[in-house]
């Protein structure tokens, strides 16, 4: 129990690090005043370019993956791992470094589910890239991925360190609902045809 509690705290702290803000500051840019004003990888991509956007994406995904990987090596398993992953997302979306605001949790969730449910996450990623490639809307891909991933977790193999897919399904569904909620303004813009495209031809 003590080990799990320690990793819950560690996961929250790592998750709360606003990598997009730090990377943009390194370039002399306040990312919270540019583009969509979001500290996530998509906005960094638009403002600073692909190299920095991909770098922030990797950093944010690692915030979810690393605490799970280390925790599993130190004896945390089962539902404890799922809770550690959930705490990383909570840290990302309610960061004390951003006055308890934060990103939408997509990239950090990516890192979590690469560890907890690699096959469902891989198939979800393929769908995400297809949707974004065709529509050029990252928000649309993120919303659809939030729906697809929990369904795949129900039917496909997950990490062997997890005793059951039921709890993971519940958490992934709750995270999916939360991510969709965080995209509510994007959804409105999608309906109105005013959403920002990831890139243009």
N, C-alpha and C positions, 0 to 999 in steps of 0.2 A: 504493500500500500504506500509506504514512504517513497519507494522508487517511482511509482506512478505519479504521486503528487509532485515530486521534483521535476519530472519530465513535463507535467502539465504547465508548470511555471516556466520551464525552459522553452517549451513550444510557444507559449504566449509571447515571451520576450522576443524570440526569433521572428515569430510571425508579425510582431508589431513594428519591425524595422522598415521604414519607408524607403526602400531601395531606389525607387524612381526619383524621389526628392533628392537623395544624396548624389546619384549619378548626374542628374541635371545640374545640381549646384557645382559639381566638379567642372561642368562646362560653362559655368557662369549664368545659368538659367534658373529662374524660379518656376518650376513646372506647374505650381499651383496658380500661376498667373498666366499660363499659356494654354492654348488649345481648349480642351474640355476642362482644364484645371484639375484633372485627376492625376494622381501620382502613379497610376498603373502603366504597364508596358505599352499598351495601345497608344496612349497619349504621348509617351516618350518617343515612340516610333514616329508618330506624326511630326513632333516638334524637333527632335534631334536626329532622326533617321533610323534606318534599319539596324545598324550595328548596335546602337545604344538601346533600342527597343528590345532587341533579342537578348541583350545582356541583362536587362532588367527582368525580362520574362524568366530567364534561367535563375536569376537570384531569387525571385519571388517563388518559383517552383521549388527551389532548394529549401526555402523556409518551411515548406510542408514536408519534404522528403527526409531531410537530415535528422530532425528529432525522432521520427519514426524508425529510421534505420538504426540510430544509436540505441534507442530504447529497446528495440527488438534484440539487439546484441547483449543487452544488460538484463534480459529476463522478462521484459514486459511483453505480454501477448494478449490474444483474444480481444475482448471489448476495450481493454486498457489502451491498446494501440489506437483503436478508433477514436477514443476520447482525446488522446494526445494529438492526433491529427485535427480533430475538431477545434482544439484550443489554439492551434496555429492559425486557423482561419479566423477565429474570434480576434486574435491578436492583430491580424492583418486588417480587419475591418473596423476594429475599435482600438486604434493605436494611441498610446499615451503621448507619443511623439507628434501626433497630429490632433491633439485635443480630443482624443477618443473618437476621431473620425478615421477614415481610411479608404482602401480600395474596395473593389467589388468581390474579391475573393476567388476569382477564376483561376489565376496562375498558381496561387497557393493550393487550391483544391486540386489542380493538376498534379502537383508534386505529391500530395497525399495519396491520391488514387493510383498514381503510377506505382506506389509501394503497396497499397492495400488491395487493389484490384487491377493489375496491369493489363490483362486482356480486355476487360470492359472499357478501360480507359483508352487503350490503343484504338479500339474500334470507334469509340466516341471521338477521338482526335481525328480519325480519317473523315468521319462525317462532318466535323467542325471545319476542316480545311476545304472540303468540297463545297460546303455552304458558303464559306467566306470567299472562296475562289470564284464562285458563280455570282453571288450577290454583292460581294465587296463590303459586307456589313459584319464586323466582328461581333457586334451586339446580338445580331440574329443567330450567328453560330453559337454564341455563349448560351443564349436562352434555350435553343434546341438541344444543346449538349446537356444542359441541366435537367432536361426531361428524359433524354435517352440513357444517360449513365445509370440512374437507379434501376431502370427496367432491365438493362443488361446485367447488372449485379445480381438480379434475381435468378438469372438463367445460366450464367457463365461462371467458370471457376474463379475463385478469389485467392488471396494470399493464404498459404497453408498455415500460417500462424494464427489465423482467425478461426474460431470454433464454429461460427455460423454466419451465413450471409444475411440473416434477417435483421440483425442490429445494424450492420453496415448499410443495408438497404434503407432502413429508417433514417439513419444519419445522412446518407447521400440524398434522400428525398427532401429532408428538411433543409440541407444545404442548397439543393436545387431551387426550392421555393424561395429561399433567402436571396440567392443570386438573381433570380427572376425579379424579385421585389427591388433589388438594388438597380436593376435595369429598367425600372418603370418609366423613367423619362425617355430612355432610348426607345422603348416600345411605343410610346406616344409619338415620338418623332418618326419611327418606322411607319406607323399608320398614316401619318401626315405627309410622308415622303420628304422629310427634312433631316433625316438622320445623316450624320457624317460618314462618308465612306472611308474604309481603311486605306484604299489607294484608288487612283483613277487611271484609266487607260491613257 
